[in-house]
Amino acid sequence: MMAENKEEFSKFIAENKGKRKFKQTVELAINFKGIDFTKQDNRLNLEVNLPNGKGKTKKVAVFSTDRNLSEQAKTNGVEVIDGAQIEQIGKDPARLNSLLEYELIAQPSLMPVIAKNLGQFLGTRNKMPKPLIGSSNIANISEELNKRIQLRNRGKNLPTIHCIVGTEDMEPEKIYANVQEVISTVTKKVGNAHVRSAYVKLTMSKPFKVA
């Protein structure tokens, strides 16, 4: 249901970029109607892989006790967190907070101990690690994590979701494609009739209507 206004969108990005002393993110807000978000079953919890990434790369870390996995991780620039230290990390506020700087993945056998010791902290912040399934290539997983966003309702009574769809230094066409992907994913889940509107804005700009 996205409006065909790619040229206007590109103009909007061009007019608002480069006006701050920091790199602005580009954010999307989607507003809903006719959905009772007080009901748990209606709340959104969707993963979307942005086709052109988020415009910035976050460090990736893996929980591991497996030597081969650890070596593969280091070869691909992924930091290794010793799985034997998970319980201690759960008791150390500074180390817990440091985990928020990373996209996290984990050796599958460590997921129960991670859930037990770190789940309350990471889960409430939507930062639980993604388990490495089968012969997953850690380099590919790292790339995927830096494209993935999570769409969740911020409150049970708020008929809206917000997410990052890029940064101001990305080509407008690539940001536009990311926006299309998010809106398409959401409308497939809830139906066009339940999407009231969608707006894009840079960190410090006014909003621009895209749907």
C-alpha positions as CSV (number, residue, x, y, z in Angstrom):
1,M,0.0,0.0,0.0
2,M,3.0,2.3,-0.2
3,A,2.4,5.4,-2.2
4,E,4.3,5.8,-5.4
5,N,6.3,8.9,-4.4
6,K,9.9,7.8,-4.8
7,E,11.0,11.1,-6.3
8,E,9.4,13.1,-3.5
9,F,11.0,10.7,-1.0
10,S,14.4,11.2,-2.5
11,K,13.9,15.0,-2.4
12,F,12.8,14.8,1.3
13,I,16.0,12.9,2.2
14,A,18.2,15.3,0.2
15,E,16.7,18.4,1.8
16,N,17.2,17.1,5.4
17,K,20.5,15.3,5.3
18,G,23.8,16.8,6.5
19,K,22.2,19.4,8.7
20,R,23.5,18.0,12.0
21,K,26.9,17.3,13.5
22,F,26.1,13.6,13.7
23,K,24.9,11.0,11.2
24,Q,21.1,10.9,11.4
25,T,19.2,7.7,11.3
26,V,16.1,7.3,9.1
27,E,13.1,6.0,11.0
28,L,9.8,4.6,10.0
29,A,6.5,4.8,12.0
30,I,3.5,2.8,11.0
31,N,0.1,3.6,12.6
32,F,-2.7,1.1,12.9
33,K,-6.4,1.1,13.2
34,G,-9.0,-1.5,14.1
35,I,-6.6,-3.7,16.1
36,D,-7.0,-4.3,19.8
37,F,-3.4,-4.4,21.0
38,T,-4.4,-5.0,24.6
39,K,-4.8,-8.6,23.4
40,Q,-1.5,-10.5,23.5
41,D,-2.4,-12.4,20.3
42,N,-2.7,-9.1,18.3
43,R,0.7,-7.7,19.3
44,L,3.3,-7.6,16.6
45,N,6.7,-9.4,16.9
46,L,8.1,-9.6,13.4
47,E,11.7,-9.9,12.1
48,V,12.5,-8.1,8.8
49,N,15.8,-8.3,6.9
50,L,16.3,-4.9,5.3
51,P,17.5,-5.6,1.7
52,N,20.0,-2.7,1.9
53,G,21.0,-3.0,5.6
54,K,20.6,-0.4,8.3
55,G,23.4,1.9,7.1
56,K,25.6,1.2,10.1
57,T,27.4,-2.0,11.2
58,K,27.2,-3.2,14.8
59,K,29.8,-5.5,16.4
60,V,28.8,-9.2,16.6
61,A,29.7,-11.5,19.5
62,V,29.1,-15.3,19.9
63,F,28.7,-17.3,23.1
64,S,30.9,-20.4,22.5
65,T,32.7,-23.2,24.3
66,D,33.5,-25.0,21.0
67,R,37.1,-24.5,19.8
68,N,36.2,-24.7,16.1
69,L,33.4,-22.3,16.3
70,S,35.5,-19.9,18.3
71,E,38.3,-20.0,15.8
72,Q,35.8,-19.5,12.9
73,A,34.4,-16.5,14.8
74,K,37.7,-14.8,15.3
75,T,38.6,-15.4,11.7
76,N,35.5,-13.4,10.7
77,G,36.0,-10.6,13.1
78,V,33.3,-11.9,15.6
79,E,34.1,-11.5,19.3
80,V,34.0,-14.7,21.4
81,I,32.3,-14.7,24.8
82,D,33.4,-17.8,26.8
83,G,30.3,-19.9,27.4
84,A,31.8,-21.0,30.8
85,Q,31.5,-17.4,32.0
86,I,27.7,-17.0,31.4
87,E,26.7,-17.4,35.0
88,Q,29.3,-14.8,36.2
89,I,28.3,-12.4,33.5
90,G,24.7,-12.6,34.7
91,K,25.9,-11.3,38.1
92,D,28.0,-8.4,36.8
93,P,25.9,-5.3,35.8
94,A,28.8,-3.8,33.8
95,R,29.4,-6.9,31.7
96,L,25.6,-7.3,31.2
97,N,25.4,-3.7,29.9
98,S,28.4,-4.3,27.6
99,L,26.4,-7.0,25.8
100,L,24.0,-4.4,24.5
101,E,26.8,-3.1,22.2
102,Y,26.6,-6.3,20.1
103,E,24.4,-8.3,17.9
104,L,24.5,-11.7,19.7
105,I,24.6,-15.2,18.4
106,A,25.2,-18.4,20.4
107,Q,26.2,-22.1,20.2
108,P,22.8,-23.8,20.5
109,S,23.7,-26.0,23.4
110,L,24.4,-22.8,25.5
111,M,20.9,-21.3,24.9
112,P,19.4,-22.9,28.1
113,V,22.1,-21.5,30.4
114,I,21.9,-18.1,28.6
115,A,18.1,-18.1,29.1
116,K,18.5,-18.9,32.8
117,N,21.3,-16.4,33.6
118,L,20.8,-13.6,31.0
119,G,17.3,-14.0,29.8
120,Q,15.6,-11.6,32.1
121,F,18.1,-8.9,31.2
122,L,18.5,-9.6,27.4
123,G,14.9,-10.7,26.8
124,T,13.3,-7.5,28.0
125,R,15.7,-5.5,25.8
126,N,15.0,-7.7,22.7
127,K,18.7,-8.8,22.7
128,M,18.5,-12.6,23.2
129,P,21.2,-14.2,21.0
130,K,20.3,-16.0,17.8
131,P,21.3,-19.7,17.9
132,L,23.6,-21.0,15.2
133,I,21.6,-23.8,13.6
134,G,23.2,-26.7,11.7
135,S,26.1,-25.7,9.5
136,S,25.3,-22.0,9.6
137,N,28.2,-19.9,8.2
138,I,29.1,-17.4,10.9
139,A,30.2,-14.8,8.3
140,N,26.8,-15.0,6.7
141,I,25.0,-14.9,10.0
142,S,26.9,-11.7,11.0
143,E,25.9,-10.0,7.8
144,E,22.3,-11.0,8.2
145,L,22.2,-9.7,11.8
146,N,23.3,-6.3,10.6
147,K,20.4,-6.2,8.3
148,R,17.8,-7.5,10.7
149,I,15.3,-5.4,12.6
150,Q,12.6,-6.4,15.0
151,L,9.1,-4.9,14.8
152,R,7.3,-4.9,18.2
153,N,4.6,-2.9,19.8
154,R,6.1,-0.5,22.4
155,G,3.0,-0.7,24.6
156,K,-0.2,-2.7,24.6
157,N,-2.3,0.4,24.1
158,L,-0.2,2.1,21.4
159,P,-1.4,1.5,17.9
160,T,2.0,2.1,16.3
161,I,5.4,0.6,15.7
162,H,8.8,2.4,15.0
163,C,11.9,1.1,13.4
164,I,15.2,2.1,11.8
165,V,15.3,1.8,8.0
166,G,18.7,3.4,7.2
167,T,20.9,6.4,7.7
168,E,21.1,9.7,5.9
169,D,24.2,8.9,4.0
170,M,22.6,5.9,2.2
171,E,21.2,6.3,-1.3
172,P,17.5,7.4,-1.1
173,E,16.5,4.6,-3.4
174,K,18.0,2.0,-1.0
175,I,16.2,3.5,2.0
176,Y,13.0,3.6,0.0
177,A,13.4,-0.1,-0.8
178,N,13.9,-0.8,2.9
179,V,10.7,1.1,3.7
180,Q,8.8,-0.9,1.1
181,E,10.1,-4.2,2.6
182,V,8.9,-3.2,6.1
183,I,5.5,-2.0,5.0
184,S,5.0,-5.1,2.9
185,T,5.9,-7.4,5.8
186,V,3.5,-5.6,8.1
187,T,0.6,-5.4,5.7
188,K,0.9,-9.2,5.0
189,K,0.6,-9.7,8.7
190,V,-2.3,-7.4,9.6
191,G,-3.9,-6.6,6.2
192,N,-4.1,-3.3,4.4
193,A,-7.3,-2.3,6.1
194,H,-5.6,-2.1,9.5
195,V,-2.8,0.2,8.4
196,R,-3.8,3.8,9.0
197,S,-0.7,5.6,7.8
198,A,3.1,5.4,7.6
199,Y,5.7,8.2,8.0
200,V,9.5,8.4,7.6
201,K,11.7,11.0,9.4
202,L,15.3,11.6,10.0
203,T,16.4,11.9,13.6
204,M,15.8,15.7,13.7
205,S,13.5,16.3,10.7
206,K,9.8,16.6,10.3
207,P,7.9,13.5,9.2
208,F,7.2,12.6,5.6
209,K,4.1,10.5,4.7
210,V,4.8,7.4,2.6
211,A,1.6,5.5,3.1
